[in-house]
Amino acid sequence: MLTAACMVTVFAGCGDKKGDGTITFTNVSYDPTREFYEAYNKMFAEHYKEETGKEIELVQSHGGSGSQARSVIEGNDADVVTLALAHDITAIEEAGMIEEGWINEFDRNSSPYTSTIVFLVRSGNEKGINDWDDLIKDGVEIITPDPKSSGGACWNFLAAWQYAKQKFSGDETEMKNFVSDIYKNVLVMDSGARGATTTFVENGQGDVLIAWENEALLTLEEYPGEYELVTPSISILAEPSVAVVDENADKNGTQDIAKDYLEYLYTEDAQRLAGENFYRPSDEAVLKEFADTFDLSVNLCTIDDFGGWDQAYADFFADNAIFDEIYSK
């Protein structure tokens, strides 16, 4: 069953970082990765035991990506972070806890799996929701999380903005009006993507959930026949990012483990596990194995279309930027 954010511990031994022989290691992640990392942590613990003969206790923490980044800055003892977007990791870097150049430490801009943004509707799709235009109809109730706390919500917003940009040929006034009309129809804006899914699925609120593709596919699997996935004509390549939290890993003596933990995400077995948990593998060969799961022909813009995350955040999500301007209406 889909649940809201929490802390999960996967035991491959017992003890802590204080020296009984078992290593405790913490991954601070965002909302919808819970099921994937529960499975991945078991896989990695077995790999680590085979390679070193040592036990490892893996702790995973989940919440809105922006909130999770702030928790690390404020003292959450993460050895690694696996967050929804690069900007959230950059915030930890700017706090002096992650070394500069982290985005190039691992393959594909330190993004071992990707996703995209889709719509989840109830079976029958009574409101006829097929594209972004349909979200501004009178009477359509939308569930989407808050970009101020949720990385997934930022991807949602940018996908809608890109659609408006093409629809109105770059006329920013029309674009703002269109996206503002979408947010006028938002019924509930949760702090994180999993909370938004819970509001839509468990609490039965809203006509449409703007969601990570992996969240939507997981819902279809868990509630067969109750929901439909709608792929809009334009979406965005969402690239969750991973990094070692160098300050904590150095203090905890887990720097080598942290690098191994993140590098192992790129192995064939781990890539296939990502696909089984409805994330798009970054390994093209493995991705092709899931051609029946993912719409590989969808028109995807990328964060580069917005000048990269630093520029996008400044333009859209910083205080008094475009999101605040639109939402204040």
C-alpha positions in Angstrom: 0.0 0.0 0.0 1.3 3.5 -0.8 2.1 5.4 2.3 3.4 8.8 3.2 7.0 9.7 4.1 8.9 7.8 6.8 12.2 6.3 8.0 13.0 2.7 7.0 15.8 0.5 8.3 17.0 -2.6 6.4 18.9 -4.8 8.7 21.9 -6.8 7.5 23.4 -6.9 11.0 23.0 -4.9 14.1 25.0 -2.1 15.8 26.0 1.4 15.0 28.9 3.6 13.8 30.5 3.3 17.3 32.4 0.1 16.7 30.8 -3.3 17.3 31.8 -4.4 13.8 28.6 -3.6 12.0 28.5 -0.5 9.9 25.4 1.8 9.9 24.9 3.7 6.7 22.2 6.3 5.9 20.6 7.2 2.6 18.4 10.3 2.7 16.1 10.1 -0.2 12.9 11.7 -1.6 9.3 10.4 -1.3 8.6 7.8 -4.1 11.9 5.9 -3.9 10.9 4.0 -0.8 10.1 0.7 -2.4 13.1 0.8 -4.7 15.6 1.4 -1.9 14.1 -1.2 0.3 14.9 -3.7 -2.4 18.2 -2.1 -3.4 19.5 -2.0 0.1 19.0 -5.8 0.5 20.8 -6.3 -2.8 23.7 -4.0 -1.8 24.0 -5.5 1.7 24.5 -8.9 0.0 27.0 -7.5 -2.4 28.9 -5.8 0.4 29.0 -8.9 2.6 30.3 -10.9 -0.4 33.0 -8.3 -1.2 34.1 -7.5 2.4 32.8 -10.2 4.7 31.2 -7.4 6.8 27.7 -6.7 7.8 26.0 -3.4 7.1 22.9 -1.8 8.5 21.2 0.4 5.9 18.9 3.2 7.0 16.7 5.1 4.5 14.8 8.3 5.1 12.1 9.6 2.8 10.2 13.0 2.5 9.8 15.9 0.1 13.1 16.4 -1.7 13.6 20.0 -0.7 12.7 19.2 2.9 15.1 16.3 3.0 17.9 18.5 1.7 17.2 21.0 4.5 17.2 18.2 7.1 20.7 17.2 6.0 21.9 20.8 6.3 20.3 20.9 9.7 22.0 17.8 11.0 20.4 14.6 9.5 23.5 12.3 9.4 23.2 11.2 5.8 26.2 9.4 4.3 24.6 9.8 0.8 21.6 11.6 -0.6 19.5 10.4 -3.5 17.2 13.4 -4.2 14.7 14.4 -6.8 16.7 17.1 -8.5 20.2 18.5 -8.7 19.4 21.8 -7.1 18.5 20.1 -3.8 22.0 18.6 -3.7 23.5 21.9 -4.7 21.9 23.4 -1.6 23.8 20.9 0.5 27.0 21.6 -1.4 26.6 25.4 -0.8 26.3 24.6 2.9 29.8 23.2 2.7 28.8 19.5 3.2 29.4 18.2 -0.4 32.5 18.8 -2.4 32.2 20.9 -5.6 31.9 18.8 -8.8 29.7 16.2 -7.3 27.5 16.0 -10.4 30.4 14.6 -12.4 31.4 12.0 -9.8 29.1 9.4 -11.2 27.9 8.6 -14.7 25.2 10.5 -16.5 25.4 13.6 -14.3 25.1 11.4 -11.2 21.6 10.4 -12.3 21.5 6.5 -12.3 17.8 6.4 -13.2 15.2 8.8 -14.6 11.5 9.3 -14.7 9.0 11.7 -16.3 5.8 13.4 -15.4 2.4 11.9 -16.2 -1.3 12.2 -15.2 -3.0 9.6 -13.1 -6.8 9.6 -13.4 -9.6 7.4 -12.1 -10.9 4.5 -14.2 -13.1 5.8 -17.0 -11.5 9.3 -17.0 -14.8 11.0 -16.7 -13.4 14.5 -17.0 -11.7 13.6 -20.3 -8.2 14.5 -19.2 -5.7 13.9 -22.0 -3.3 16.8 -22.0 -2.3 19.9 -20.1 -5.2 21.9 -21.7 -7.7 19.7 -20.0 -6.3 20.7 -16.5 -7.7 24.2 -16.8 -11.3 23.1 -17.5 -14.0 24.2 -15.0 -14.7 21.6 -12.4 -11.4 19.7 -12.8 -9.8 19.1 -9.4 -6.0 18.6 -9.4 -3.7 17.1 -6.8 0.0 18.1 -7.1 2.6 18.7 -4.4 4.2 22.0 -3.4 7.4 23.1 -5.4 8.6 24.8 -2.3 9.2 21.4 -0.6 8.9 18.8 -3.3 11.3 18.1 -6.1 8.7 16.2 -8.0 6.5 19.3 -7.9 9.2 21.3 -9.5 9.4 18.9 -12.4 5.6 19.0 -12.7 5.6 22.8 -12.9 8.4 22.9 -15.5 6.6 20.3 -17.7 3.5 22.4 -17.7 5.5 25.6 -18.4 7.2 23.9 -21.4 3.8 22.9 -22.8 2.6 26.5 -22.4 5.7 27.8 -24.0 5.0 25.8 -27.2 1.3 26.5 -27.1 1.7 30.2 -26.9 5.0 30.5 -28.9 6.9 31.9 -26.0 4.4 34.7 -25.0 5.3 34.8 -21.3 2.1 36.6 -20.3 -0.1 33.9 -21.9 2.2 31.2 -20.4 1.8 32.6 -16.9 -1.9 32.9 -17.3 -2.2 29.3 -18.5 -0.1 27.8 -15.7 -1.9 30.1 -13.2 -5.2 28.5 -14.5 -3.8 25.1 -13.7 -2.9 26.0 -10.2 -6.4 27.6 -9.6 -7.7 24.1 -10.1 -5.4 22.6 -7.5 -7.5 21.1 -4.7 -4.6 19.9 -2.4 -0.9 20.8 -2.5 0.9 18.3 -0.3 4.5 18.8 0.9 5.8 15.7 -1.1 5.0 13.5 -4.0 4.1 10.5 -1.9 1.8 12.6 0.2 0.0 13.8 -3.0 -0.4 10.2 -4.1 -1.9 9.3 -0.8 -4.3 12.2 -1.0 -5.5 11.1 -4.5 -5.4 7.3 -4.0 -6.1 6.6 -0.3 -8.2 9.7 0.5 -10.1 9.7 -2.9 -9.6 13.5 -3.5 -9.3 15.1 -6.9 -9.9 14.1 -10.5 -6.2 14.0 -11.6 -2.9 13.6 -9.9 0.2 15.1 -11.6 2.7 12.5 -10.8 6.1 10.9 -11.3 5.7 8.1 -13.9 7.0 5.6 -11.4 4.4 6.6 -8.8 1.6 6.3 -11.4 2.8 2.9 -12.5 3.1 1.6 -8.9 -0.5 2.7 -8.3 -1.7 0.9 -11.4 0.0 -2.3 -10.1 -1.3 -2.0 -6.6 -4.9 -1.0 -7.6 -5.6 -2.9 -10.8 -8.5 -1.6 -12.8 -9.1 1.5 -10.6 -6.8 4.1 -12.3 -5.5 5.0 -15.7 -2.2 6.6 -16.7 -2.3 9.5 -19.2 0.9 10.6 -20.9 0.6 14.3 -21.9 1.9 15.4 -25.3 4.8 17.2 -23.7 6.6 16.2 -20.5 10.1 16.4 -19.1 13.0 14.1 -18.5 13.2 14.1 -14.7 16.7 13.3 -13.5 16.9 12.4 -9.8 20.5 13.0 -8.6 22.8 11.2 -6.1 25.8 12.3 -4.1 28.1 11.5 -1.2 27.6 13.8 1.7 31.4 14.2 2.1 31.3 16.0 5.5 29.3 13.2 7.1 31.0 10.3 5.2 34.4 11.6 6.3 33.3 11.9 9.9 31.6 8.5 9.9 34.5 6.7 8.0 32.0 5.7 5.3 33.5 7.5 2.3 34.5 4.3 0.4 31.2 2.6 1.2 29.3 5.6 0.0 31.0 5.6 -3.3 30.5 1.9 -3.7 26.8 2.3 -2.7 26.2 4.9 -5.4 28.4 3.2 -8.1 26.5 -0.1 -7.6 23.3 1.7 -8.7 24.8 1.6 -12.3 25.3 -2.2 -12.3 23.1 -4.3 -14.6 21.4 -5.9 -11.7 20.6 -2.7 -10.0 19.5 -1.0 -13.2 17.1 -3.9 -13.8 15.8 -3.5 -10.3 15.2 0.2 -11.0 13.1 -0.8 -14.0 11.2 -3.3 -12.0 10.3 -0.5 -9.6 9.2 1.7 -12.5 12.2 4.0 -12.8 13.7 4.3 -16.3 17.2 2.7 -16.2 20.0 5.0 -17.4 21.6 1.9 -19.1 20.1 2.1 -22.6 20.3 -1.7 -23.1 18.4 -2.4 -19.8 15.9 0.4 -20.6 15.0 -1.4 -23.9 14.0 -4.5 -21.8 11.2 -2.3 -20.3 9.8 -1.0 -23.6 6.5 -2.5 -22.7 6.5 -0.6 -19.4 7.5 2.9 -20.5 6.4 5.1 -23.3 9.8 5.6 -24.9 8.4 7.8 -27.7 7.0 10.6 -25.4 8.2 14.2 -26.3 10.5 15.1 -23.4 12.1 18.4 -22.7 15.1 18.5 -20.3 16.4 20.8 -17.6 18.8 22.2 -20.2 15.9 23.8 -21.9 15.6 26.0 -18.8 19.3 26.8 -18.5 20.1 24.1 -15.9 18.8 23.8 -12.4 20.5 26.8 -10.9 18.9 29.0 -13.5 15.6 27.2 -13.4 15.4 27.5 -9.6 16.2 31.2 -9.7 13.7 31.9 -12.4 10.8 29.8 -11.1 11.1 28.6 -7.5 13.1 31.2 -5.5 11.2 33.6 -3.3 9.2 36.0 -5.4 10.0 34.2 -8.6 7.5 33.0 -11.2 5.8 30.3 -9.1 5.2 32.7 -6.3 3.9 35.3 -8.8 1.5 32.8 -10.3 0.4 31.2 -7.0 -0.3 34.5 -5.4 -3.0 35.1 -7.9 
